Every structure is written in C-alpha cells, then in structure tokens.
Amino acid sequence: MITQKTKYALKSLMALGAVEQGTALTIEEVAQRSGAPKRFLEHILLDLRKSGYLGAKRGRAGGYFLI
C-alpha cells in the first residue's frame, strides 16, 4: 500500500514528464495537472528536488522541471 504523499509525488512526476524537456512548471500548474493540494505539494516537490529528481529555476519563467 502506498501513501497519499507517494501518490501525489508520482502524479507530479508524471505531470512534469508530460511537458517539453527543460520546461519549468510552477507549483500552481503542477497542482492543477496532478490534482494535489498546493500546500502539500510544496513539501513533496522540495523533497523530490533534494533527492535529485527535480531541478528548480528562479524568476519569472521559473518553476520545477525533471532532471
């Protein structure tokens, strides 16, 4: 049995994988595409970034992207 956090993490990775490589999505965009609550998703994406699965870009066109 997998936890809800794991389900949201997998859905987020699939949402980020569906966009063109190198394209960053904001937390709001990932939340819309994955159905995960934004507040919960912030912690999940940070964990994925620290684990080396995601990268982050700052600024106006910033967000998270798959490495």
DAGIMO-V321684 format. One record per helix or strand of 2 or more residues. SS is the DSSP state (H for helix, E for strand). FROM is the first residue (numbers start at 1). LEN is the number of residues. If there is no record, write none. Layout:
BEGIN
ss:SS from:FROM len:LEN
ss:SS from:FROM len:LEN
END
This chain:
BEGIN
ss:H from:4 len:14
ss:H from:27 len:8
ss:H from:38 len:14
ss:E from:54 len:4
ss:E from:63 len:4
END
